[in-house]
Amino acid sequence: MEPSQAEKILLSSIETPSHLYSLQQQYGITSGSFFYFPDVADFLFSYINDNGSAPDTNLIVATFPNFEPAPIDNFDYIAKEYSVINVQQQAYMAISNAQDILVRSPSDGVMLLSKTLERIAKPDTSHRSSLERTTEKRWQNYIARRDNEAVMRIKTGIEPIDDFGIWLQRQQLVGIQADTKIGKSWVAWRCAAEAFQEGHKVLLISPELSDMEMGIRSDVILSQQLGYNLSYQAIQRGVPTIADEYKAYLDSVADIKDDRWVQYDSMDNIKPSPSEINTVITQEAPDVVVIDGIYLLRSDERLAAAWEQIRSISISLKSLAVKHDVLIYATNQINRVGAEKSISNDGEPPPPTDTAYGFDFARTCDFLVGLGARSLADTTRKINVPLSRSGPSFDQSAEITFVPDSGDIGRAVDDSPPSLIVDTDW
């Protein structure tokens, strides 16, 4: 059977949400698995999920004049037939997409291709569990958290957040949003430095910053953590007076020798996709990941609208956090409305509704951190955590130090929100 014909027959034969569930669970087929009729697939999947049944054939023809429905009664037969064709199509596309990377970097290309083909051949069932059969596992996990609480929690180094009891751990996606140049990246770097100091391996990915910028920024933040007194501008300009201090700091970092702070200023693509980030995380095996600029990524799906891209990317990043058992920090811009309001709101962090490209980024994050400033020259920032999926949050902002040149970021300037976890609203 020709692939295009099999695709048309399967799409025409889907009638209920149970069919959609069967496609996904048994064969790993979603709305993004159709190469010849992607728009029809998106329409049908959305319509059936929203209405509980397939649309009338006349509506399909009216919406897509070039699509001629050809349903059959035996849904299971065509689903199985198409699943074989779908695997073939995915494999061909994976090989085609990897060719350019194989030329530029054979090792990265082979790694990407092997992981992609493995995922195609073996649908992911690692997230399935039986509530009744996993009671012992959940009890042991609780015991581990009870007896080793400090290890399970990953602190940010931002005093108001840590003191309040915001509980970050692996498999979470933490969003940091603010207007342009307010300091999202610096705050993310500070969080990474705290994780590094606690013994975690950190992976930083920034399509926006050059390797030199990332290196100096990391040196300033880490030197502050390790007790050295350095300056971003002094390092950048090669000021002679810091030479001894800088060399002493670099020697102390070199002595660690365990590759726990890894940076990627760019990857094979200037706008990396979640699948490429997945490859890097697989190679590096970090505990904490910083993705600086979610708006600089591209979706793995064929999506045109910016809000659809951000939604797809956000969901993919959350999936990567769970799949790789890592904590991911991701920065994002606020929208134009939020930027205009920030000028006259005394530096208060933007509300979640002002997230750039729609609300999906805020909705997907386990915790959303807002950052605001009275002016770009101010040596403090206002910070809050207005959204939390499973724990306390605080809308009333707290003030923190923000002196990037020396790496002094995150100390509480005034009273922070209350720190009693038992008294907070969950």
Long-range contacts (C-beta under 8 A, 24 or more apart in sequence): 1-81, 1-85, 3-35, 3-36, 3-85, 3-88, 3-89, 4-36, 5-70, 6-78, 6-81, 6-82, 6-85, 7-34, 7-35, 7-36, 7-37, 7-82, 7-85, 8-36, 8-37, 8-67, 8-68, 8-69, 8-70, 9-70, 9-71, 9-72, 9-78, 9-82, 10-78, 10-79, 10-82, 11-37, 11-40, 11-41, 11-44, 11-69, 12-69, 12-70, 12-71, 12-72, 13-71, 13-72, 13-73, 13-75, 13-78, 13-79, 14-44, 14-48, 14-54, 14-75, 15-48, 15-53, 15-54, 15-75, 16-48, 16-52, 16-53, 16-54, 17-48, 17-49, 17-52, 19-48, 19-75, 19-79, 20-45, 20-48, 20-49, 22-76, 22-79, 23-79, 26-79, 26-83, 27-79, 27-80, 27-82, 27-83, 27-86, 27-123, 28-83, 28-123, 28-124, 29-79, 29-82, 29-83, 29-86, 32-301, 32-302, 33-86, 33-90, 35-89, 35-93, 37-64, 37-67, 38-302, 39-64, 40-64, 40-67, 87-120, 87-121, 90-120, 91-117, 91-120, 94-120, 100-268, 101-268, 104-268, 105-268, 108-268, 108-279, 111-279, 111-282, 111-283, 112-275, 112-276, 112-279, 115-278, 115-279, 115-282, 116-275, 124-323, 126-323, 127-322, 154-195, 154-198, 154-200, 154-287, 154-288, 154-327, 155-194, 155-195, 155-198, 156-190, 156-191, 156-194, 156-410, 157-190, 157-191, 157-193, 157-194, 157-197, 157-225, 157-409, 157-410, 158-187, 158-190, 158-191, 158-383, 158-400, 158-409, 158-410, 159-400, 159-410, 159-411, 159-412, 159-416, 160-383, 160-398, 160-400, 160-412, 160-416, 160-417, 161-369, 161-383, 161-385, 163-412, 163-416, 163-417, 163-419, 164-385, 164-392, 164-394, 164-416, 164-417, 164-418, 164-419, 164-424, 165-391, 165-392, 165-419, 165-420, 165-421, 165-424, 166-367, 166-385, 166-388, 166-391, 166-392, 166-393, 167-391, 168-327, 168-367, 169-327, 170-287, 170-321, 170-325, 170-326, 170-327, 171-321, 171-322, 171-325, 171-326, 171-327, 172-321, 172-327, 172-328, 172-366, 172-367, 173-314, 173-317, 173-318, 173-321, 173-328, 173-330, 173-364, 173-365, 173-366, 174-327, 174-328, 174-329, 174-330, 174-365, 174-366, 174-367, 174-368, 174-369, 175-294, 175-330, 175-331, 175-332, 175-361, 175-362, 175-364, 175-365, 175-367, 175-368, 175-369, 176-329, 176-330, 176-331, 176-332, 176-369, 176-371, 177-331, 177-332, 177-333, 177-334, 177-350, 177-352, 177-355, 177-356, 177-361, 177-362, 177-368, 177-369, 177-370, 177-371, 178-331, 178-333, 178-334, 178-349, 178-350, 178-370, 178-371, 178-372, 178-373, 179-333, 179-334, 179-338, 179-339, 179-342, 179-350, 179-372, 180-333, 180-339, 181-376, 182-371, 182-372, 182-373, 182-376, 182-381, 183-371, 183-373, 183-381, 183-402, 183-404, 183-409, 184-292, 184-331, 184-332, 184-371, 185-209, 185-217, 185-292, 185-293, 185-331, 186-217, 186-221, 186-402, 186-404, 186-409, 187-369, 187-371, 187-381, 187-383, 187-409, 187-410, 188-290, 188-292, 188-329, 188-331, 189-217, 189-218, 189-221, 189-290, 189-409, 190-221, 190-407, 190-409, 190-410, 191-288, 191-290, 191-329, 192-221, 192-261, 192-288, 192-290, 192-329, 193-218, 193-221, 193-222, 193-224, 193-225, 194-225, 195-287, 195-288, 195-327, 196-222, 196-225, 196-260, 196-261, 197-225, 197-226, 199-260, 200-260, 200-286, 200-287, 200-288, 201-259, 201-260, 201-261, 201-262, 201-284, 201-285, 201-286, 201-287, 201-288, 202-260, 202-261, 202-262, 202-286, 202-287, 202-288, 202-289, 202-290, 203-262, 203-263, 203-264, 203-280, 203-281, 203-284, 203-286, 203-288, 203-289, 203-290, 204-261, 204-262, 204-263, 204-264, 204-289, 204-290, 204-292, 205-263, 205-264, 205-267, 205-272, 205-277, 205-280, 205-289, 205-290, 205-291, 205-292, 206-263, 206-264, 206-265, 206-290, 206-291, 206-292, 206-293, 207-265, 207-266, 207-267, 207-270, 207-271, 207-272, 207-292, 207-293, 207-296, 207-297, 208-292, 208-293, 208-296, 209-265, 209-292, 210-265, 211-263, 211-265, 213-265, 214-263, 214-265, 215-263, 217-404, 218-261, 218-263, 219-246, 219-249, 219-250, 220-404, 220-405, 220-406, 220-407, 221-407, 221-409, 222-249, 222-253, 222-261, 222-407, 223-249, 223-407, 224-406, 224-407, 224-408, 224-409, 225-407, 226-252, 226-253, 228-252, 229-406, 230-406, 230-407, 231-405, 231-406, 232-404, 232-405, 232-406, 232-407, 233-405, 262-286, 269-298, 271-296, 271-297, 271-298, 272-297, 272-298, 273-297, 273-298, 273-299, 273-300, 274-299, 274-300, 274-313, 274-316, 274-317, 274-319, 274-320, 275-300, 275-316, 277-317, 277-320, 278-320, 278-323, 278-324, 281-320, 281-324, 281-326, 282-324, 285-324, 286-326, 287-326, 287-327, 288-326, 288-327, 288-328, 288-329, 289-320, 289-321, 289-326, 289-327, 289-328, 289-329, 290-328, 290-329, 290-330, 291-317, 291-328, 291-329, 291-330, 291-331, 292-331, 293-331, 293-332, 294-330, 294-331, 294-332, 294-361, 295-332, 295-333, 295-356, 295-357, 306-357, 307-357, 307-358, 307-360, 309-357, 310-356, 310-357, 310-358, 310-360, 310-361, 311-358, 311-360, 311-361, 311-364, 314-360, 314-361, 314-363, 314-364, 314-365, 315-360, 315-364, 317-364, 318-364, 318-365, 318-366, 330-361, 330-365, 332-356, 332-361, 342-372, 345-372, 346-374, 347-372, 347-373, 347-374, 347-375, 347-378, 347-381, 347-382, 348-372, 348-382, 348-397, 349-382, 349-383, 349-384, 349-386, 349-397, 351-386, 352-386, 352-387, 362-387, 365-389, 366-390, 367-391, 367-393, 370-397, 372-397, 373-402, 378-402, 379-403, 380-413, 390-426, 391-424, 391-426, 392-421, 392-424, 392-425, 392-426
